[in-house]
């Protein structure tokens, strides 16, 4: 299991932390942002694969922003997964 801390862009949360075991994402937490909503997202997707998180969350927006904390999570887990595969 590899731990990742990923900064976010254009959203209220500043950092997303999670563990990757192969392509399975666990122990997700957000620093900042809408605390209750992000705790719920973290619980709901815990144990999901990178692909399933992308399927459900990639492209979600927040208000007028072109992204959201959920979208940032999908992007972060994909980037971390690809980086882990190369190392």
C-alpha positions as CSV (number, residue, x, y, z in Angstrom):
1,X,0.0,0.0,0.0
2,X,1.4,3.4,-1.0
3,X,0.3,6.6,0.6
4,X,-0.3,9.7,-1.5
5,X,-0.8,13.4,-0.7
6,X,-2.0,15.3,-3.7
7,X,-2.6,19.1,-3.9
8,X,-5.8,20.3,-5.5
9,X,-6.5,23.0,-8.1
10,X,-9.4,25.5,-8.2
11,X,-11.4,24.0,-5.3
12,X,-11.9,24.8,-1.6
13,X,-9.9,21.7,-0.4
14,X,-6.2,22.1,-0.5
15,X,-5.0,18.5,-0.3
16,X,-6.3,15.0,-0.9
17,X,-4.7,12.1,0.9
18,X,-5.3,8.4,0.2
19,X,-3.6,5.0,0.0
20,X,-3.4,2.9,-3.2
21,X,-3.1,-0.8,-3.1
22,X,-2.8,-1.7,-6.8
23,X,-5.7,0.1,-8.3
24,X,-7.8,0.1,-5.1
25,X,-8.2,3.4,-3.3
26,X,-8.5,3.4,0.5
27,X,-8.3,5.8,3.5
28,X,-9.3,9.0,1.6
29,X,-9.3,12.3,3.4
30,X,-9.5,15.9,2.3
31,X,-7.9,18.9,3.9
32,X,-10.3,21.9,3.7
33,X,-13.4,22.1,1.7
34,X,-17.0,21.1,2.6
35,X,-16.2,18.9,5.5
36,X,-19.5,16.9,5.7
37,X,-19.8,16.3,2.0
38,X,-16.2,15.3,1.6
39,X,-16.3,12.9,4.5
40,X,-19.3,11.3,2.9
41,X,-17.6,11.0,-0.5
42,X,-14.6,9.5,1.2
43,X,-16.7,6.8,2.9
44,X,-18.7,6.0,-0.1
45,X,-15.8,5.4,-2.5
46,X,-13.4,3.8,0.0
47,X,-12.3,0.5,-1.5
48,X,-13.3,1.5,-5.1
49,X,-10.9,1.1,-8.0
50,X,-9.3,4.0,-9.8
51,X,-11.5,3.2,-12.8
52,X,-14.7,3.2,-10.8
53,X,-13.9,6.5,-9.1
54,X,-13.2,8.0,-12.6
55,X,-16.4,6.6,-13.9
56,X,-18.5,8.2,-11.2
57,X,-16.7,11.4,-10.3
58,X,-14.5,12.6,-13.2
59,X,-16.0,15.7,-14.8
60,X,-18.1,16.8,-11.8
61,X,-18.2,20.5,-11.4
62,X,-18.9,22.8,-8.5
63,X,-20.8,26.0,-9.2
64,X,-19.1,27.9,-12.0
65,X,-15.8,26.1,-11.5
66,X,-14.7,23.7,-14.2
67,X,-13.9,21.1,-11.5
68,X,-14.9,20.0,-8.0
69,X,-13.3,18.2,-5.1
70,X,-14.8,14.9,-6.5
71,X,-13.3,15.6,-9.9
72,X,-10.0,16.4,-8.3
73,X,-10.1,13.1,-6.4
74,X,-10.7,11.2,-9.7
75,X,-7.7,13.0,-11.3
76,X,-5.5,12.5,-8.3
77,X,-6.0,8.8,-8.0
78,X,-5.4,8.3,-11.7
79,X,-2.2,10.3,-11.6
80,X,-0.9,8.5,-8.5
81,X,-1.8,5.1,-10.0
82,X,0.1,5.9,-13.2
83,X,3.1,7.2,-11.2
84,X,3.1,4.0,-9.0
85,X,3.1,1.8,-12.1
86,X,6.1,3.5,-13.5
87,X,8.2,3.2,-10.3
